[in-house]
Amino acid sequence: MIRSYKFRLYPTSKQEDLLRTMLDDHRFLYNAALQERREAWKRARIGIKYYGQTAQLTDIRANDPDYARWSFTSEMATLRRLDRAFQAFFRRVGAGQTPGYPRWKRAGRFSTVVHRNGDGTKWNSVPHLTQARVYFQGIGHVRVKQHRAVIGRVKTVSVKREGKHWSVVLAVQQDLPAPLPKTGAVVGLDLATGSNGLAYTSLGGRIGNPAYGKASLEKLAAAQQAVGRTKRGSNRNRKAQGRVAAVHRKVRNQRHDYLHKVAHQLVADYDVIVAEELLVAGMTRRAAPRPRLAGAGGYEPNGGSAKTGLNRSILDAGWGILLGMISAKAESAGRELILVSPAYTSQACSECGHREAANRNGKDFLCLLCGHRDDADVNAAVNILRAGLVLRDGRVPCLEKT
């Protein structure tokens, strides 16, 4: 299995200048390769592939010392990054979607360079009892704050810029660890948003939602207003944008830290976890405009304001991030994550199976057939668990209306 480790880098001022230069050179290479592909197709309808562009690297490095000073494999990885962008573009076109064509990377939009460990880059290049260092060709040995041990074989070493901070991300090949002891417990999760919490369990538990994004709205608004009072491209503008990025970064780190802890606890407590299979990207898509009748002009109300608030709450809760973390931790712990369709789970009675929209009234659930009363989210979590266990047994779950 592949596991990622992320550590803070502490370069000297000279090394930081070289790191910025490295990012710029790789960004120029990316944009030049994109330009070559565009022009070849525009002028001669010739499609240029990854291997054709990689073959040119030897001549480029021989004629331009700016590119020769960096690792050859890091430049190959940059060309591979562009190739993956084109593959994703054509895959979505083939699926009938309308994706945007791969775009140029401006300064600030290219923040990562990937290196192959052992080829111009070496992790823990100067073994030391109290600190680690990573070596990058053309930069030297950079100090790392390593807060946990790295277990396994390091395959790639990526340097990443996040505002004023620099990080190193290691992709490590590991053997699957020994599974956790069995608990015999299973649980269903019904995801929620906002003050309603992050999720409810089939056992009646509630997982809180700190809503870090909502808590930082005032600070974020002040930082964004400060950007608006500066001249675009000025030093004050760049500093103000850095403060906006710092607010977003802090919220992201807080959210990820909390969701890691929630996922860890769930995987430690339950052998089988069943959750809703949600298409978050579709759920958070903005409301479609509704033009008025021909000749009337303008648009009908489409609930866009309310939809915007719901979208913000869903993204702030981090449903997709949580499910991804549970999946990764469950794989390494020998647990099982089952995703089921959420259709009608909030309308069906968990006691008798009667399905009717009128059964649910906000947070309250009252079955109109058998009289079962429960918290609506807990009732849904029980239905989700039952559907997951049925699916696990090889049967097709069905919530029929009776």
Long-range contacts (C-beta under 8 A, 24 or more apart in sequence): 1-173, 1-174, 1-175, 1-176, 1-331, 1-332, 2-155, 2-171, 2-172, 2-173, 2-174, 3-152, 3-171, 3-172, 3-174, 3-332, 4-169, 4-170, 4-171, 4-172, 5-148, 5-150, 5-169, 5-170, 5-172, 6-167, 6-168, 6-169, 6-170, 7-132, 7-144, 7-145, 7-146, 7-147, 7-167, 7-168, 7-170, 8-144, 8-145, 8-165, 8-166, 8-167, 9-134, 9-142, 9-143, 9-144, 9-145, 9-159, 9-166, 9-167, 9-168, 10-142, 10-143, 10-144, 10-145, 10-166, 11-139, 11-142, 11-143, 11-166, 15-139, 15-140, 15-142, 16-166, 18-138, 18-139, 19-136, 19-139, 19-159, 19-161, 19-166, 20-161, 22-70, 22-113, 22-136, 22-138, 22-139, 22-159, 23-110, 23-111, 23-113, 23-161, 24-107, 25-66, 25-67, 25-70, 26-70, 26-74, 26-75, 26-78, 26-110, 26-113, 27-105, 27-107, 27-110, 29-67, 29-75, 29-78, 29-79, 30-78, 30-79, 30-81, 30-82, 30-105, 30-110, 31-104, 31-105, 33-78, 33-79, 33-82, 34-82, 34-102, 34-104, 37-82, 37-86, 49-83, 50-79, 50-80, 50-82, 50-83, 53-79, 54-79, 69-137, 69-138, 70-120, 70-137, 70-138, 71-115, 71-116, 71-119, 71-120, 71-121, 71-136, 71-137, 71-138, 72-119, 72-120, 73-115, 73-116, 73-119, 73-120, 74-113, 74-114, 74-115, 74-116, 74-120, 74-121, 77-113, 77-114, 77-115, 77-116, 77-156, 78-113, 78-114, 81-114, 111-160, 111-161, 111-162, 112-158, 112-159, 112-160, 112-161, 112-169, 113-158, 113-159, 114-156, 114-157, 114-158, 115-156, 115-157, 115-158, 115-159, 116-155, 116-156, 116-157, 117-154, 117-155, 117-156, 117-157, 117-170, 121-157, 122-157, 123-150, 123-154, 123-157, 123-168, 123-170, 124-150, 134-168, 142-168, 144-168, 162-245, 162-249, 163-242, 163-245, 163-246, 163-249, 164-242, 164-246, 165-249, 176-331, 176-332, 177-332, 177-333, 178-334, 179-333, 179-334, 179-335, 180-267, 180-268, 180-333, 180-334, 180-335, 182-271, 183-269, 183-270, 183-271, 184-271, 185-269, 185-270, 185-271, 186-270, 186-271, 186-272, 186-273, 186-274, 186-385, 186-389, 187-266, 187-269, 187-270, 187-272, 187-273, 187-274, 187-381, 187-385, 188-274, 188-275, 188-381, 188-382, 188-383, 188-384, 188-385, 188-386, 188-388, 189-266, 189-273, 189-274, 189-275, 189-276, 189-381, 189-384, 190-276, 190-345, 190-346, 190-377, 190-378, 190-380, 190-381, 190-384, 191-275, 191-276, 191-278, 191-317, 191-319, 191-322, 192-317, 192-377, 193-310, 193-313, 193-314, 193-316, 193-317, 194-313, 194-317, 196-363, 196-377, 197-377, 198-262, 198-317, 198-322, 199-322, 199-381, 200-375, 200-377, 200-378, 200-380, 200-381, 201-378, 201-381, 202-378, 202-381, 202-382, 202-384, 202-385, 204-375, 204-378, 207-262, 209-317, 210-254, 210-255, 210-258, 211-313, 211-316, 211-317, 212-251, 212-254, 212-255, 212-258, 212-316, 213-251, 213-255, 213-312, 213-315, 213-316, 214-312, 214-313, 214-316, 216-247, 216-250, 216-251, 219-247, 220-244, 220-247, 220-248, 223-247, 255-316, 255-318, 255-321, 256-318, 256-321, 259-318, 259-321, 259-322, 259-325, 260-325, 262-322, 263-322, 263-325, 263-326, 263-329, 264-329, 266-326, 267-326, 267-329, 267-330, 267-333, 267-335, 268-333, 270-335, 271-335, 271-336, 272-335, 272-336, 272-338, 272-388, 272-389, 272-392, 273-326, 273-330, 273-335, 273-336, 273-337, 273-338, 274-337, 274-338, 274-339, 274-340, 274-384, 274-385, 274-387, 274-388, 274-389, 275-323, 275-326, 275-337, 275-338, 275-339, 275-340, 275-384, 276-339, 276-340, 276-341, 276-342, 276-345, 276-384, 277-339, 277-340, 277-341, 277-342, 278-319, 278-320, 278-323, 278-342, 280-314, 280-315, 280-319, 280-320, 283-311, 283-314, 284-311, 284-314, 284-315, 285-311, 286-311, 336-392, 338-388, 338-391, 338-392, 339-388, 340-384, 340-387, 340-388, 340-391, 340-397, 341-387, 341-397, 342-380, 342-384, 343-399, 344-399, 345-380, 345-383, 345-384, 345-387, 345-399, 346-376, 346-377, 346-379, 346-380, 346-383, 347-399, 348-383, 348-399, 349-379, 350-374, 350-379, 350-382, 350-383, 350-386, 352-402, 353-399, 353-400, 353-402, 354-401, 354-402, 355-399, 355-400, 355-401, 355-402, 356-401, 369-402
